[in-house]
């Protein structure tokens, strides 16, 4: 066999191999789920009363057509604050959270009030500080082709960070106890001792964010009128 014949044989083999791979491994469609926690105060690993969770599922390739007019359903599992949610093994349908699929996409939103009501319904108790996990069930218009995405639950919450679950807390911190008073002394240039304690542990100063715990003293009259004074909390002062 001369060199030119050998090249023709090699080219033919490569051609057949390429087409074999195409038929044996056709282009696959896919699913993807993205979650974004939105609101005025987005804190990593937490959900508060200002937040909304926006979950979008996208279908690509052939699946965009196969699942058109189908629907997605949101599933949830929640536990007490010291538990570990298992949405894969124990997830239940989040009441009212189903959405039709159109043009390869579907979006479900959950606000803080809806989340609180659903956790209370599931656990028959307070939702405060409970942990919850979410995942999406998808199915065709005839009910077939059902599956879950992500299989083990959402872990990427956008601005709220990467976590297997989030903690629900819609209660603002309060001053639980205090001793002393500004009115203990006749004059403000005399020593004043005031001790206060928050109702929950506060967040420390987080670099590059707006979330800092502090005491704010407002000047409302006299020479200090209009001047605000801040005392930023750290260490044991946060609890």
Backbone as a ProteinNet text record, in pm:
[ID]
protein_1_A
[PRIMARY]
XXXXXXXXXXXXXXXXXXXXXXXXXXXXXXXXXXXXXXXXXXXXXXXXXXXXXXXXXXXXXXXXXXXXXXXXXXXXXXXXXXXXXXXXXXXXXXXXXXXXXXXXXXXXXXXXXXXXXXXXXXXXXXXXXXXXXXXXXXXXXXXXXXXXXXXXXXXXXXXXXXXXXXXXXXXXXXXXXXXXXXXXXXXXXXXXXXXXXXXXXXXXXXXXXXXXXXXXXXXXXXXXXXXXXXXXXXXXXXX
[TERTIARY]
86.6	0	90	66.5	150.4	99.7	173.6	144.5	8.4	-29.1	-157.5	-274.2	-263.1	-369.9	-384.3	-271.4	-275.5	-347.4	-321.6	-389.4	-539.8	-579.1	-722.6	-789.4	-722.5	-778	-793.2	-692.1	-697.4	-810.5	-824.3	-932.5	-1068.8	-1085.1	-1213.5	-1246.2	-1143.6	-1165.8	-1206.6	-1139.3	-1173.6	-1315.2	-1356	-1489.7	-1596	-1573.6	-1668.5	-1674	-1559.7	-1555.4	-1631.6	-1615.7	-1685	-1835.2	-1884.4	-2029	-2080.6	-1998.5	-2039	-2057.5	-1963.9	-1975.6	-2099.2	-2132.8	-2250.2	-2378	-2387.9	-2510.3	-2516	-2401.3	-2399.6	-2412.9	-2366.6	-2371.8	-2436.4	-2567.5	-2634.6	-2625.6	-2639.7	-2640	-2751.2	-2714.1	-2809.6	-2867.1	-2992.7	-3055.3	-3025.3	-3074.1	-3043.3	-3139.3	-3122.7	-3202	-3107.1	-3148.3	-3070.6	-3165.1	-3128.1	-3207.7	-3118.8	-3166.6	-3095.8	-3187	-3127.9	-3203.6	-3135.7	-3216.2	-3165.3	-3245.5	-3173.9	-3239.3	-3229.1	-3344.1	-3349.5	-3409.2	-3394.3	-3454.6	-3362.8	-3411.7	-3335.8	-3213.8	-3226.2	-3116.6	-3093.1	-2998.9	-2965.1	-2841.3	-2855.2	-2746.9	-2716.1	-2590.1	-2549	-2608.3	-2673.5	-2728	-2858.3	-2916.2	-3036.1	-3147.2	-3269.9	-3385.5	-3454.6	-3478.9	-3549.9	-3675.1	-3745	-3876.4	-3870.4	-3751.1	-3739.3	-3711.1	-3689.7	-3638.2	-3746	-3706.7	-3786.5	-3691.4	-3733.5	-3652.3	-3712	-3629.9	-3673.3	-3601.6	-3679.2	-3623.9	-3665.8	-3567.5	-3593.9	-3535	-3617	-3569.5	-3570.7	-3459.6	-3443.7	-3423.8	-3492.7	-3482.7	-3415.4	-3316.5	-3243.6	-3253.9	-3216.5	-3216.6	-3355.4	-3359.8	-3486.5	-3583.1	-3530.3	-3617.1	-3701	-3654.9	-3734.4	-3868.6	-3867.6	-3993.1	-4068.9	-3996.4	-4060.6	-4136.6	-4082.5	-4145	-4228.3	-4240.3	-4325.9	-4470.2	-4532.1	-4668.6	-4673.3	-4557.8	-4553.5	-4551.1	-4499.7	-4494.9	-4380.8	-4345.8	-4251.6	-4324.7	-4280.9	-4339.2	-4226.1	-4246.5	-4145	-4167.5	-4059.5	-4065.1	-3976	-4019.3	-3950.9	-3938.9	-3834.2	-3824	-3760.8	-3819	-3766.8	-3747.1	-3655.9	-3627.9	-3605	-3599	-3561.6	-3417.9	-3379.2	-3251.6	-3130.6	-3144	-3031	-3040.6	-3131.5	-3148.8	-3074.5	-3104.7	-3042.8	-3148.2	-3205.2	-3312.1	-3268.3	-3358.9	-3333.1	-3445.6	-3433.3	-3540.4	-3547.9	-3436.9	-3438.7	-3520.7	-3504.4	-3572.9	-3706.5	-3724.5	-3844.9	-3918.1	-3881.9	-3944.7	-4092.5	-4170.9	-4314.5	-4344	-4454.7	-4493.3	-4520.8	-4462.1	-4484.9	-4617.7	-4720.2	-4856	-4864.1	-4928.4	-4950.8	-4833.7	-4722	-4603.5	-4579.4	-4660.4	-4645.2	-4655.2	-4579.3	-4577.5	-4561.9	-4636.5	-4627.6	-4497.4	-4454	-4331	-4366.9	-4302.7	-4328.2	-4196.4	-4173.1	-4051.5	-3924	-3927.6	-3808.4	-3775.6	-3870.6	-3839.6	-3964.4	-3943.5	-4052.5	-3990.7	-4062.7	-4010.3	-4112	-4063.3	-4145.2	-4082.1	-4163.8	-4113.5	-4180	-4102.7	-4150.9	-4109.3	-4207	-4169.4	-4163	-4118.3	-4094.4	-4222.4	-4333.5	-4460.4	-4506.5	-4493.2	-4531.7	-4443.8	-4315.2	-4222.6	-4255.8	-4282.9	-4318.9	-4445.5	-4548.4	-4674.1	-4654.6	-4568.8	-4548.1	-4471.3	-4370.7	-4295.4	-4386	-4468.4	-4562.7	-4659.8	-4708.1	-4802	-4737	-4610.4	-4541.6	-4510	-4457.8	-4408.7	-4509.7	-4617.2	-4717.7	-4653	-4560.3	-4492.8	-4429.1	-4356.7	-4293.1	-4189.4	-4177.2	-4077.3	-3947	-3944.7	-3829.4	-3703	-3599.1	-3467	-3464.9	-3576.2	-3577	-3494.3	-3441.2	-3366.8	-3458.6	-3438.5	-3520.3	-3434.3	-3473.6	-3408.5	-3515.9	-3478.3	-3573.7	-3516.6	-3605.1	-3568.4	-3691	-3670.3	-3776.9	-3808.8	-3937.9	-3983.4	-4033.1	-3995.8	-4039.5	-4109.9	-4208.9	-4282.2	-4344.7	-4369.4	-4430.4	-4579.1	-4642.1	-4783.7	-4873.3	-4828.7	-4909	-4870.3	-4782.9	-4743.3	-4625.6	-4573.8	-4460	-4328.6	-4219	-4087.6	-4050.6	-4108.7	-4084.8	-3944.7	-3890.3	-3759.7	-3742.2	-3630.2	-3603	-3469.8	-3464.2	-3342.3	-3328.9	-3213.5	-3105.6	-3150.6	-3095.8	-3142.6	-3134.4	-3025.9	-3006.8	-3053.8	-3111.7	-3160.4	-3071.9	-3128.9	-3057.1	-2947.5	-2829.6	-2719.5	-2667.2	-2689.9	-2642.7	-2761.1	-2756.4	-2866.9	-2833.3	-2740.2	-2704.1	-2638.6	-2693.6	-2635.6	-2635.2	-2717.8	-2721.9	-2619.2	-2532.8	-2423.2	-2454.9	-2357.9	-2370	-2388.5	-2506.7	-2541.5	-2640.1	-2634.6	-2732.6	-2872.6	-2883	-3012.7	-2996.9	-3109.7	-3109.9	-3184.3	-3155.9	-3221.8	-3324.9	-3446.2	-3553.1	-3558.1	-3551.1	-3559.1	-3616.5	-3740.5	-3806.3	-3830.6	-3758.8	-3777.9	-3660.8	-3689.5	-3585.2	-3534.4	-3405.3	-3353	-3411.5	-3427.7	-3482.5	-3390	-3414.2	-3341.9	-3416.9	-3361.7	-3431.8	-3426.3	-3309.7	-3294.2	-3208.6	-3226.5	-3139.3	-3138.5	-3027.6	-3016.6	-2960	-2996.5	-2950.4	-3040.3	-3017.5	-3103.3	-3031.2	-3066.7	-3014.3	-3066.7	-3171.6	-3234.3	-3189.3	-3082.4	-3032.7	-2959.8	-2902.3	-2823.8	-2892.8	-2866.6	-2928.1	-2865.2	-2740.3	-2669.5	-2600.3	-2597.3	-2539.3	-2387.3	-2328.4	-2183.2	-2139.9	-2237	-2206.7	-2196.9	-2120.3	-2108.8	-2246.1	-2271.5	-2395.3	-2358.2	-2409.5	-2383.8	-2512.6	-2511.4	-2628.5	-2582.7	-2650.5	-2620.6	-2743.2	-2724.5	-2835	-2793.6	-2891.6	-2865	-2965.1	-2919.7	-3011.8	-3084.8	-3198.1	-3277.9	-3216.3	-3118.6	-3050.7	-2909.7	-2822.7	-2686.7	-2686	-2618.1	-2613.7	-2496.7	-2501.3	-2393.9	-2275.8	-2153.4	-2035.6	-2021.6	-1928.3	-1900.1	-1845.7	-1911.3	-1869.8	-1805	-1676.3	-1610.3	-1682	-1683.7	-1739.7	-1890.1	-1960	-2105.9	-2162.2	-2293.3	-2360.8	-2418.1	-2390.1	-2453.5	-2362.1	-2384.5	-2304.8	-2398.6	-2361.2	-2443.3	-2385.4	-2472.4	-2424.3	-2536.1	-2494.4	-2587.4	-2580.7	-2694.2	-2700.6	-2762.1	-2688.3	-2736.6	-2765.8	-2888.8	-2931.6	-2938.3	-2880.7	-2893	-3018.9	-3113.3	-3242.3	-3267.5	-3181.8	-3203.2	-3072.7	-3070.5	-2953	-2837.4	-2716.3	-2596.7	-2570.1	-2621.1	-2597.2	-2709.6	-2802.2	-2916.9	-2871.2	-2922.4	-2889.5	-2764.5	-2693.1	-2570.9	-2599.5	-2563.7	-2580.6	-2444.7	-2444.5	-2322.1	-2340.2	-2239.9	-2247.7	-2143.9	-2188.9	-2096.7	-2110.6	-2006.7	-2013	-1978.3	-2057.5	-2045.1	-1955.5	-1884.6	-1799.2	-1778.8	-1726.3	-1694.2	-1815.1	-1798.1	-1905.3	-2019.1	-1996.2	-2101.3	-2217	-2192	-2293.8	-2399.4	-2378.9	-2477.3	-2509.2
-119	0	123.7	213.7	333.4	438	549.5	651.5	716.7	744.9	810.7	720.2	590.4	498.3	492.8	496	492.7	615.1	732.2	854.2	845.1	785.3	772.4	680.2	573.1	479.6	548.5	625.5	696.8	798.2	873	972.6	907.1	792.7	722.6	675.4	625.3	578.8	693.3	807.1	923.4	969.6	966.5	1009.6	919.8	788.6	693.4	707.4	727.8	740.7	863.1	971.9	1095.9	1078.2	1017.4	997.3	895.8	796.3	699	767.4	856.5	928.8	1015.6	1075.2	1162.2	1084.4	964.8	886.5	820.4	779.2	714.4	815.6	939	1043.3	1168.2	1164.9	1280.6	1400.5	1519.2	1640.8	1633.7	1661.2	1648.7	1783.8	1782.8	1903	1906.3	2007.4	2013.5	2100.3	2095.3	2174.7	2254.5	2370.2	2445.9	2526.7	2539.9	2616.9	2723	2845.5	2953.2	3012.2	3049.5	3111.5	3241.8	3344.5	3474.3	3523.1	3558.6	3621.8	3771.7	3838.7	3982.2	4053.4	4185.6	4262.7	4370.5	4444.9	4557.1	4511.8	4401.4	4353.7	4206.2	4179.9	4041.8	4002.7	3901.7	3855.7	3709.9	3676.3	3540.5	3437.8	3336.1	3225.8	3254.4	3374.6	3414.8	3461	3455	3516.8	3601.6	3728.9	3815.7	3871.6	3959.9	4007.2	4093.2	4139.2	4221.9	4139.4	4009.7	3928.2	3859.4	3829.1	3750.4	3655.1	3530	3431.9	3414	3436.1	3419.9	3298.3	3196.3	3071	3054.6	3040.8	3027.8	2897.8	2820.8	2697.9	2717.1	2678.4	2696.2	2560.7	2541.4	2418.6	2454.4	2374	2403.3	2287	2314.7	2211.4	2152.2	2019.9	1950.5	1962.6	1971.4	1976.5	2103.5	2208.2	2331.3	2305.8	2219.2	2184.5	2075.3	1974.7	1862	1905.3	2004.8	2047.6	2174.5	2224.1	2340.9	2308.8	2399.2	2383.3	2286.9	2235	2157.9	2252	2206.1	2293.6	2256.2	2351.8	2325.4	2345	2269.6	2280.4	2294.1	2377.5	2397.7	2303.1	2239.6	2149.5	2204.4	2184.5	2240.2	2136.7	2147.2	2073.7	2166.8	2173.2	2262.1	2185.1	2235.2	2175.1	2286.6	2250.3	2347	2393.2	2500.1	2566	2473.8	2367.8	2278.2	2151.6	2151.3	2034.9	2048.6	1958.2	1958.5	1919.2	2014.4	1983.8	1883.5	1793.5	1692.1	1699.9	1795	1815.1	1700.4	1627	1512.4	1397.4	1370.6	1257.1	1291.1	1417.6	1452.4	1575.6	1622.4	1742.6	1724.4	1832.1	1831.7	1951.4	1943.2	2050.4	2179.1	2286.4	2418.9	2468.8	2472	2499.9	2628.6	2615.5	2730.1	2766.6	2693.8	2731	2635.5	2653.5	2581.6	2683.7	2661.8	2759	2688	2734.6	2676.2	2710.5	2620.2	2638.6	2693.9	2802.1	2863.1	2913.5	2881.4	2926.1	2886.4	2766.9	2713.5	2766.3	2832	2885.3	2895.7	2896.8	2916.3	2973.1	3062.9	3129.6	3124.6	3093.9	3095.1	3193.3	3276.1	3367.1	3334.5	3351.2	3325.8	3443.5	3511.5	3620.2	3568.9	3654.9	3612.9	3567.6	3635.4	3597.3	3459.6	3432.9	3301.5	3191.5	3220.3	3122.6	3092.7	3196.1	3176.2	3092.4	3124.3	3049.9	2903.1	2875.6	2737	2658.1	2718.5	2649.8	2620.2	2716.8	2696	2584.1	2579.9	2474.8	2337.6	2327.6	2198.7	2151.9	2244.1	2205.4	2225	2299.9	2330.9	2401.7	2491.4	2567.5	2691.5	2764	2887.5	2861	2957.2	2946	3015.3	3088.4	3169.9	3085.8	3123	3058	2918	2871.8	2739.2	2739.8	2623.7	2605.7	2543.2	2581.4	2522.8	2504.6	2403.5	2374.6	2364.7	2395.6	2396.4	2321.3	2260.5	2209.8	2214.8	2196.2	2213.3	2079.6	2048.9	1932.8	1982.6	1913.9	1952.6	1834.3	1862.3	1756.9	1812.5	1722	1759.9	1787.4	1836.7	1873.1	1754.2	1632.1	1511.8	1442.7	1507.4	1453.1	1358.2	1327.2	1236.2	1315.5	1240.1	1303.4	1380.4	1343.6	1418.3	1394.5	1497.7	1488.8	1606.1	1607.9	1714.7	1780.2	1909.3	1985.2	2100	2116.5	2019.2	1899.2	1783.9	1663.2	1674.6	1732.7	1743.9	1876.8	1961	2089.9	2205.4	2323.5	2444.6	2475.6	2508.6	2548.2	2688	2736.1	2869.7	2966.7	3061.2	3155.2	3295	3306.8	3438.3	3523.3	3641	3734.6	3680.3	3578.6	3519	3407.8	3386.8	3293.2	3149.9	3063.1	2920.9	2841.4	2783	2709.6	2598.5	2483.3	2377.4	2412.6	2510.2	2556.1	2699.7	2766.4	2902.4	2905.5	3005.3	3023.5	3135.2	3108	3208.5	3288.6	3420.5	3506.8	3641	3665.8	3791.9	3878.8	3851.4	3927.9	4023.8	4153.1	4251.2	4241.8	4267.4	4266.4	4379.9	4354.8	4454.7	4464.7	4565.9	4575.3	4492.4	4376.9	4283.4	4328	4374.3	4419.2	4544.4	4625.3	4740.9	4783.5	4841.9	4901.1	5041.1	5130.1	5267.1	5350.7	5480.8	5571.8	5704.5	5772.6	5907.1	6004.4	5965.2	6055.3	6028.6	5948	5919.6	6038.6	6123.6	6236.7	6367	6469.1	6597.9	6666.5	6635.5	6701.6	6597	6621	6524.3	6522.8	6621.4	6615.5	6530.8	6470.3	6375.5	6235.4	6144.4	6008.2	5938.9	5873	5798.2	5656.4	5558.2	5418.1	5351.7	5304.1	5236.5	5102.4	4996	4863	4811.9	4769.6	4717	4582.2	4500.6	4370.2	4348.3	4308.2	4281.9	4150.1	4138.1	4015.6	3898.7	3926.8	3821.6	3869.8	3776.4	3812.9	3892.3	4005.7	4093.8	4058	4108	4082.1	4173.9	4120.3	4207	4294	4386.4	4467.7	4375.8	4377.2	4293.3	4383.2	4365.9	4454.1	4455.2	4570	4589.4	4567.6	4575.9	4567.7	4682.5	4697.9	4801.8	4748.7	4622.4	4560.8	4566.7	4668	4689.4	4712.9	4663.7	4680.7	4795.4	4886.8	5003.8	5064.2	5147.7	5229.2	5370.3	5427.1	5560.6	5657.7	5760.6	5865.7	5989.5	6034.3	6145.5	6275	6379.8	6511.1	6579.1	6604.9	6657.2	6800.6	6852.7	6991.1	7047.9	7178.3	7243.1	7246.9	7256.8	7270.8	7147.7	7032.5	6907.1	6873	6964	6937.1	6903.8	6796.7	6755.7	6671.2	6648.8	6568.7	6427.9	6329.3	6190.4	6132.2	6048.6	5985.7	5833.2	5764.2	5619.7	5550.6	5441.4	5354	5215.1	5172	5044.6	4930.8	4823.3	4712.2	4602.7	4537	4425.3	4333	4214.9	4119.9	4082.1	4083.2	4043.2	4144.4	4264	4365.4	4324.4	4229.3	4188	4097.9	4050.4	3962.1	4005.1
0	0	0	-101.2	-104.2	-6.1	5.7	106.8	84.7	-43.3	-71.4	-32.6	-62.4	-23.9	127.6	198.6	344.9	400.3	342.3	386	363.5	244.5	216.8	318.2	355.2	454	589	630.2	759.1	759.2	648.8	639.7	647.4	580.7	583.6	724.1	795.5	932.6	1023.2	1006.8	1087.8	1059	931.5	891.8	953.2	943.5	1001.2	1152.7	1217.2	1363.2	1409	1334.1	1372	1364.6	1255.8	1243.1	1345.5	1378.1	1480.2	1614.6	1647.7	1774	1775.3	1661	1654	1682.1	1620.3	1639.2	1775.7	1826.7	1957.1	2070.4	2047.6	2149	2090.7	2065.1	2006.4	2100.6	2042	2122.1	2225.5	2352.8	2461	2498.9	2535	2589.3	2738.3	2805.8	2946.9	3024.9	3156.8	3249.4	3337	3377	3474.4	3561.8	3689	3784.6	3847.3	3848.9	3916.7	4023.8	4136.1	4245.5	4284.4	4305.2	4347.2	4467.9	4575.2	4689.3	4670.3	4669.1	4643.4	4764.6	4768.5	4876.4	4928.3	5027	5081.4	5160.4	5232.8	5316.8	5287.5	5198.8	5164.8	5244.4	5328.8	5416.1	5383.9	5373.7	5338.8	5435.1	5377.9	5456.3	5526.4	5506.2	5579.7	5485.3	5538.1	5474.3	5579.4	5547.5	5640.9	5574.7	5646.8	5601.3	5475.3	5436.9	5315.6	5191.6	5207.1	5097.1	5014.6	4892.6	4799	4728.8	4710.6	4637.9	4498.1	4397.3	4258.1	4198.5	4161.2	4109.8	3964.2	3876.4	3733	3680.8	3611	3546.7	3396.3	3331.7	3187.8	3120.4	3009	2929.6	2797.2	2757.8	2635	2537	2413.2	2309.6	2288.1	2264.1	2239.2	2356.6	2477.8	2595.3	2601.9	2536.5	2533.2	2466.5	2365	2298	2371	2420.5	2487	2612.7	2684.6	2809.7	2795.7	2673.3	2652	2691.4	2765.1	2818.1	2936.4	2978.3	3101.2	3220.6	3332.9	3449.2	3542.9	3627.6	3735.4	3867.8	3969.2	4102.7	4203.8	4303.4	4405.5	4522	4568.3	4683	4794.3	4918	5033.8	5144.7	5222.4	5349	5450	5569.9	5673.5	5803.8	5886.3	6016.2	6117.4	6243.8	6346	6322.3	6390.9	6362.6	6380.2	6459.6	6481.7	6396.6	6299.9	6214.3	6082.7	5989.7	5857.8	5754.9	5681.8	5586.2	5479.5	5445	5342.4	5240.1	5148.3	5050.5	4951.1	4933.2	4841.9	4899.6	5029.1	5089.1	5151	5194.1	5270.6	5218.6	5100	5046.5	5017.1	5037.2	5005.7	4916.2	4846.1	4755	4832.3	4788.4	4846.1	4791	4875	4829.3	4746.5	4629.4	4542.5	4454.5	4466.6	4390.9	4274.3	4169.6	4043.4	3931.3	3824.7	3716.1	3582.7	3482	3349.3	3279.4	3191.7	3114.4	2977.6	2937.5	2806.6	2749.5	2623.4	2554	2629.4	2687.5	2750.1	2887.8	2953.5	3086.1	3172.4	3303.8	3400.7	3527.7	3593.5	3712.8	3826	3946	4067.4	4165.3	4229.2	4332.2	4465.7	4572.5	4708.5	4795.2	4857.7	4948	5092.6	5182.2	5320.8	5389.6	5363.5	5426.9	5380.5	5250.5	5197.8	5255.5	5267.5	5322.6	5468.1	5545.2	5685.9	5699.4	5620.8	5628.2	5592.5	5493.1	5449.7	5555.7	5616.4	5721.2	5840.6	5878	5989	5955	5829.8	5787.6	5797.4	5755.9	5754.9	5896.6	5977.9	6109.6	6221.1	6192.5	6295.2	6414.6	6384	6488.8	6429.9	6511.4	6468.1	6359.3	6266.3	6160.1	6195.1	6305.9	6341.1	6357.9	6283.9	6287.5	6226.8	6170.5	6108.8	5980	5945.7	5821.6	5716.8	5591	5484.3	5359.3	5280.2	5152.3	5044.8	4920.5	4809.1	4689.5	4610.8	4479.8	4390.3	4259.3	4160.2	4093.5	4085.1	4007.5	3872.6	3765.7	3631.7	3565.7	3482.7	3412.5	3286	3191.3	3063.7	3082.8	2977.7	2985.7	3013.7	2976	3002.3	3133.3	3210.3	3339.9	3337	3219.1	3208.7	3212.6	3209.2	3203.3	3328.2	3442.2	3565.8	3619.4	3682.4	3745.8	3840.9	3909.7	4006.9	3974.6	3996.4	3968.3	4068.7	4129.7	4141.9	4226.1	4202.2	4268.8	4420.3	4470.7	4616	4672.7	4589.4	4636.6	4593	4594.5	4555.1	4657.4	4607.9	4696	4665.2	4543.8	4505.2	4511.3	4606.9	4629.6	4582.4	4490.9	4439.5	4546.2	4572	4668.1	4810.5	4839.4	4974.1	4992.3	4893.5	4908.5	4868.8	4891.6	4859.6	4988.2	5003.2	5124.6	5088.3	5155.2	5128.2	5176.4	5267.1	5316.8	5365.2	5387.3	5440.1	5572.9	5654	5783	5771.4	5819.2	5812.3	5942	5929.7	6047.2	6005.7	6045.3	6009.8	6132.6	6241.1	6363.4	6383.7	6392.2	6415.2	6558.6	6579.4	6717.1	6799	6927	7019.6	7140.8	7223.6	7349.3	7452.4	7483.4	7572.1	7717.2	7761.9	7900.6	7903.9	8003.9	8021.3	8167.6	8208.4	8341.4	8325.4	8413.7	8404	8315.4	8316.1	8241.4	8222.5	8114.3	8092.8	8198.6	8269.2	8364.3	8507.9	8525.5	8659	8719.7	8633.8	8680.7	8641.4	8719.8	8691.3	8572	8543.3	8434.8	8348.4	8218.4	8127	8131.7	8202.5	8214.5	8332.5	8401.5	8507.7	8448.2	8512.4	8458.9	8450.5	8338.9	8318.5	8278.7	8348.8	8317.3	8271.3	8148.6	8091.7	8034.9	8074.7	8021.5	7947.3	7822.7	7742.8	7685	7652.7	7590.3	7477.3	7358.8	7247.1	7267.1	7197.6	7208.1	7132	7046.5	6971.2	6939.9	6906.6	6871.8	6741.6	6742	6626.5	6535.9	6413.1	6319	6347	6333.1	6345.9	6222.1	6226.1	6108.4	5999.4	5882.8	5770.7	5666	5638	5540.5	5406.6	5344.3	5209.7	5204.4	5316.9	5316.1	5398.1	5391.6	5468.2	5598.8	5631.9	5747.3	5868.3	5950.7	6069.5	6187.2	6303.8	6424	6506	6542.6	6615.1	6699.7	6794.8	6871.7	6814.7	6786.4	6727.5	6827.2	6861.9	6951.7	6867.5	6872.5	6788.4	6868.6	6813	6873	6821.3	6909.3	6865	6911.6	6997.2	7042.7	7096.3	7120.1	7175.5	7078.4	7132.4	7050	6965.1	7007.2	6934.5	6837.2	6816.8	6730.7	6587.7	6535.8	6399.5	6387	6496.5	6493	6545.4	6467.9	6508.5	6547.4	6650.4	6698.7	6695.2	6643.1	6626.3	6713.2	6775.4	6848	6786.7	6713.5	6644.6	6740.5	6733.2	6828.2	6772.6	6862.9	6820.8	6940.1	6913.4	7019	7102.6	7234.8	7326.5	7328.5	7274.2	7270.4	7179.2	7090.4	6994	7054.6	7176.6	7239.5	7380.9
[MASK]
+++++++++++++++++++++++++++++++++++++++++++++++++++++++++++++++++++++++++++++++++++++++++++++++++++++++++++++++++++++++++++++++++++++++++++++++++++++++++++++++++++++++++++++++++++++++++++++++++++++++++++++++++++++++++++++++++++++++++++++++

